[in-house]
């Protein structure tokens, strides 16, 4: 459902979020510098990525214990791989929809290009999501916008997508714990992670109320100010949940669930997939390895996902092969789409920007 009634009458502005008055000469210098810096970062990241892919391929062929994985990959069913690529594209569409819903004032084409560019940077330079946010900050600076406002709205998007992750972990864990979904050691590996996710959601939900108590403190230190900023972002995220937009909520769910489905399809490409409950729990827990800042997440994500899948009962060789196929798709599809969007984005930074109006309450 839509959030309120949105007036589509355009208003002129110089920022994707809100204008910051600054000299035009400074803007031009900033645009040139940031354009060169971000382009170089993406180019270097892709070069490093190609080198790592070659090294991993050589490793698979050279190490005897990994040759079984290479053999499995050579026998992969192409139809399942095609379906996995479609699911990854749908995941990218989901993130783009969520991004457009959060940054609803930004013209649609600019928002789409920025979202896809963020996914490319996030895939090539995974630093807990910071690699993707950097490209949005670059656009905001180049357009003369409020960087603080952009960071706050990006934090809302991060909380919502993370909230979907936590809610999915909670749901899968509880369903495994009560026996409706299957996973080994249903209490320790199912119910416990599910309850931890519930506690995490509950803690963030009460942050605004807790921060209100600190408002009574006259001498607010740095920690208190940080709590207030966090509370404001959490409150904005709660408003999105209370008054859901189909783009934000549907996109956030599709962003995660299409990825999980894609890993399931990657297993089916080799003939067998783990139970849905075990796969879902392993996926969310194993993805924590992607926090390690390795180009493309190569090694970190593969190792984390494979270890989690084996922990949840999957065959080690099949897990390694499925994860490699999954990772190749989840790496190159956003990178290719995002690179095209990024090249178009660079060419349009000097174009005048017309923002959509604020939401009516």
C-alpha positions in Angstrom: 0.0 0.0 0.0 1.2 3.6 -0.6 2.3 5.8 2.2 0.0 8.8 2.3 -0.8 10.9 -0.8 2.2 12.0 -2.8 2.0 15.3 -4.8 3.8 14.7 -8.1 4.2 18.4 -8.9 8.0 18.9 -9.3 10.0 21.2 -7.2 13.4 22.5 -8.1 16.4 21.6 -5.9 20.0 20.9 -6.1 20.2 17.8 -4.0 18.9 14.2 -3.9 17.8 14.9 -0.3 17.8 18.6 0.6 19.9 21.5 -0.6 23.1 22.8 1.1 24.0 26.3 -0.1 27.6 26.3 -1.4 29.5 28.1 -4.1 29.1 26.7 -7.7 32.9 26.7 -8.2 33.3 24.4 -5.2 30.6 22.1 -6.6 32.4 21.8 -10.0 35.7 21.0 -8.3 34.0 18.5 -6.0 32.2 16.8 -8.9 35.4 16.4 -10.9 37.4 15.0 -7.9 34.7 12.6 -6.7 33.9 11.4 -10.3 37.6 10.4 -10.8 37.9 8.8 -7.3 34.8 6.7 -7.5 35.5 5.6 -11.1 39.0 4.5 -10.1 37.8 2.6 -7.0 35.3 0.6 -9.1 37.8 -0.1 -11.8 40.5 -1.2 -9.4 37.9 -3.3 -7.5 36.9 -5.1 -10.7 40.5 -5.8 -11.7 41.3 -7.2 -8.2 38.1 -9.3 -8.5 39.1 -10.8 -11.9 42.6 -11.7 -10.5 41.0 -13.4 -7.4 38.6 -15.3 -9.6 41.5 -16.6 -11.7 43.4 -17.6 -8.6 40.4 -19.4 -7.1 39.9 -21.3 -10.4 43.5 -22.3 -10.5 43.3 -23.4 -6.8 40.3 -25.6 -7.6 42.2 -27.4 -10.4 45.5 -27.6 -8.5 44.5 -28.9 -5.1 43.5 -32.6 -5.1 40.9 -32.2 -2.4 39.1 -29.5 -4.3 39.0 -31.3 -7.6 35.7 -33.0 -6.7 34.2 -29.5 -6.4 35.5 -28.6 -9.8 34.0 -31.8 -11.2 30.7 -31.1 -9.7 30.7 -27.5 -11.2 31.5 -29.0 -14.6 28.3 -31.1 -14.4 26.0 -28.3 -13.4 22.6 -28.2 -15.1 22.4 -25.0 -17.2 18.6 -24.7 -16.8 19.0 -24.3 -13.0 21.8 -21.8 -13.5 19.6 -19.7 -15.8 16.8 -19.7 -13.1 19.4 -18.7 -10.5 20.4 -15.7 -12.7 16.8 -14.7 -13.0 16.3 -14.9 -9.2 19.4 -12.7 -8.7 18.1 -10.1 -11.1 14.8 -10.1 -9.1 16.9 -9.6 -5.9 18.5 -6.6 -7.5 15.1 -5.3 -8.5 13.9 -5.8 -4.9 16.8 -3.7 -3.5 16.2 -1.0 -6.2 12.5 -0.8 -5.2 13.3 -0.5 -1.5 15.9 2.2 -2.3 13.4 4.2 -4.4 10.9 3.9 -1.7 13.2 5.3 1.0 14.6 8.0 -1.3 11.1 8.8 -2.7 11.9 12.4 -3.5 14.7 11.5 -5.9 13.7 11.2 -9.6 13.1 7.5 -10.4 15.8 7.1 -13.0 18.5 8.7 -10.8 17.4 6.6 -7.9 17.5 3.4 -9.9 21.0 4.2 -11.2 22.2 5.0 -7.8 20.8 1.8 -6.3 22.3 -0.4 -8.9 25.6 1.4 -8.6 25.5 0.8 -4.8 25.0 -2.9 -5.5 28.0 -3.0 -7.8 30.2 -1.3 -5.2 28.8 -3.4 -2.5 29.6 -6.6 -4.5 33.1 -5.6 -5.5 34.1 -3.8 -2.3 32.1 -5.5 0.6 32.8 -3.6 3.8 29.7 -4.4 5.8 27.7 -2.4 3.3 29.9 0.7 3.4 31.2 0.1 -0.1 27.8 0.6 -1.5 26.8 3.6 0.7 30.0 5.4 -0.5 28.6 5.7 -4.1 25.4 7.3 -2.7 27.4 9.7 -0.7 29.4 10.6 -3.8 26.2 11.5 -5.7 24.9 13.5 -2.8 28.2 15.5 -2.6 28.3 16.0 -6.3 24.7 17.3 -6.3 25.4 19.6 -3.3 23.1 17.7 -1.0 23.0 17.1 2.7 25.4 14.2 3.5 24.0 13.9 7.0 20.4 13.5 5.6 21.6 10.9 3.1 23.4 8.9 5.7 20.3 8.9 7.9 18.1 7.7 5.1 20.6 5.1 4.1 20.7 3.9 7.8 16.9 3.5 7.6 17.2 1.4 4.5 20.0 -0.7 6.2 17.8 -1.2 9.3 14.8 -2.3 7.2 16.8 -4.8 5.1 18.6 -6.0 8.3 15.2 -6.2 10.0 14.0 -8.5 7.2 17.1 -10.7 7.7 16.4 -10.8 11.5 12.7 -11.5 11.0 13.5 -14.3 8.5 16.0 -15.8 10.9 13.5 -15.6 13.8 10.7 -17.2 11.7 12.9 -20.0 10.3 14.4 -20.7 13.7 11.1 -20.9 15.5 9.5 -23.0 12.8 12.5 -25.4 13.0 12.3 -25.3 16.8 8.7 -26.4 16.8 9.2 -29.0 14.1 7.4 -27.5 11.2 10.7 -27.1 9.3 13.7 -29.5 9.4 17.2 -28.8 10.5 19.7 -30.8 12.6 19.7 -30.1 16.4 16.4 -28.2 16.1 16.8 -26.5 19.5 20.5 -25.4 19.4 20.7 -24.6 15.7 17.0 -23.6 15.2 15.2 -22.2 18.2 18.1 -20.5 19.8 19.2 -18.4 16.8 15.5 -17.6 16.2 15.0 -16.4 19.8 18.3 -14.4 19.6 16.9 -12.7 16.5 13.7 -11.9 18.3 15.6 -10.3 21.1 17.7 -8.2 18.7 14.5 -6.9 17.0 13.0 -6.1 20.4 16.1 -4.2 21.5 16.1 -2.0 18.4 12.3 -1.5 18.7 12.6 0.1 22.2 15.7 2.3 21.3 13.6 5.5 20.8 11.8 5.0 24.1 15.1 4.5 25.9 16.7 7.5 24.2 13.8 9.6 25.4 14.9 9.0 29.0 18.4 10.3 28.2 16.8 13.5 26.9 16.3 14.5 30.5 20.1 14.5 31.0 21.4 18.1 30.7 25.0 17.4 30.0 24.7 15.1 27.0 28.0 13.4 26.1 29.1 11.8 22.9 27.5 8.5 23.7 24.2 10.1 24.5 24.2 12.1 21.3 24.9 8.9 19.4 22.0 7.2 21.1 19.7 10.1 20.1 20.9 9.9 16.5 20.4 6.1 16.5 16.9 6.5 18.0 15.9 9.0 15.3 16.9 6.6 12.6 15.2 3.7 14.3 12.0 5.7 14.7 12.1 6.5 11.0 12.5 2.8 10.3 9.6 2.0 12.6 7.4 4.5 10.8 8.1 2.7 7.5 7.1 -0.6 9.2 3.9 0.9 10.7 2.9 2.6 7.4 4.4 0.2 4.9 5.0 1.0 1.3 4.8 -1.9 -1.1 8.1 -0.8 -2.7 10.0 -0.6 0.6 8.7 -3.7 2.3 8.1 -5.8 -0.8 11.5 -4.8 -2.2 13.3 -5.6 1.1 11.7 -9.0 1.3 12.5 -9.8 -2.3 16.1 -8.6 -1.9 16.7 -11.4 0.7 14.3 -14.1 -0.2 15.2 -14.2 -3.9 18.9 -14.6 -2.8 17.9 -17.5 -0.5 15.9 -19.1 -3.3 18.9 -18.6 -5.6 21.2 -20.6 -3.3 18.5 -23.3 -3.2 18.4 -23.4 -7.0 22.3 -23.6 -7.0 22.0 -26.8 -5.0 19.3 -28.1 -7.3 21.7 -27.6 -10.2 23.6 -30.5 -8.7 20.5 -32.6 -8.0 19.7 -32.1 -4.4 19.1 -29.2 -2.0 19.0 -29.1 1.8 15.7 -28.6 3.6 14.4 -25.1 3.4 14.7 -24.4 7.2 18.3 -25.5 7.3 19.2 -23.7 4.2 17.6 -20.4 5.4 19.3 -20.5 8.8 22.7 -21.4 7.2 22.4 -18.7 4.6 21.7 -15.8 7.1 24.3 -17.0 9.6 26.9 -17.8 7.0 26.5 -14.5 5.3 28.2 -12.8 8.3 31.5 -13.8 6.6 30.9 -11.1 4.0 31.7 -8.4 6.6 35.4 -9.2 6.0 36.6 -6.6 3.5 37.9 -8.9 0.7 37.4 -7.8 -2.9 34.2 -9.6 -4.1 33.9 -11.4 -0.7 35.9 -14.2 -2.4 37.0 -16.7 0.3 35.2 -14.9 3.2 31.7 -15.4 1.9 32.4 -18.8 0.4 34.0 -20.0 3.5 31.3 -18.6 5.8 28.4 -20.0 3.8 30.0 -23.4 3.2 30.8 -23.8 6.8 27.3 -22.9 7.9 25.7 -25.2 5.3 27.9 -28.1 6.5 27.0 -27.3 10.1 23.3 -27.5 9.1 23.8 -31.0 7.6 24.6 -30.3 3.9 27.2 -32.4 2.1 30.6 -30.5 2.1 31.4 -31.1 -1.6 27.9 -30.2 -2.8 27.9 -27.1 -0.4 31.2 -25.9 -1.8 30.1 -26.3 -5.4 26.7 -24.7 -4.8 28.2 -21.8 -3.0 30.7 -21.1 -5.7 28.0 -21.1 -8.4 25.8 -18.9 -6.1 28.7 -16.5 -5.4 29.6 -16.2 -9.0 26.1 -15.1 -9.9 25.6 -12.9 -6.9 28.9 -11.2 -7.7 28.8 -10.7 -11.4 25.1 -9.9 -12.0 25.0 -6.8 -9.7 28.5 -5.8 -10.8 27.6 -5.8 -14.5 24.2 -4.1 -14.0 25.7 -1.6 -11.5 28.7 -0.8 -13.7 26.4 0.1 -16.6 24.3 2.3 -14.2 27.4 3.9 -12.8 28.7 4.9 -16.2 25.4 6.5 -17.0 25.3 8.2 -13.5 28.7 9.8 -14.1 27.5 11.4 -17.3 24.4 13.0 -15.7 25.9 14.6 -12.5 25.8 18.0 -14.1 22.1 17.8 -15.1 19.6 19.9 -13.2 17.7 18.0 -10.6 14.0 18.3 -9.9 12.9 16.6 -6.6 9.5 15.3 -5.8 7.7 17.0 -2.9 7.6 15.7 0.6 5.0 13.3 1.6 1.7 14.8 2.8 0.7 13.7 6.3 
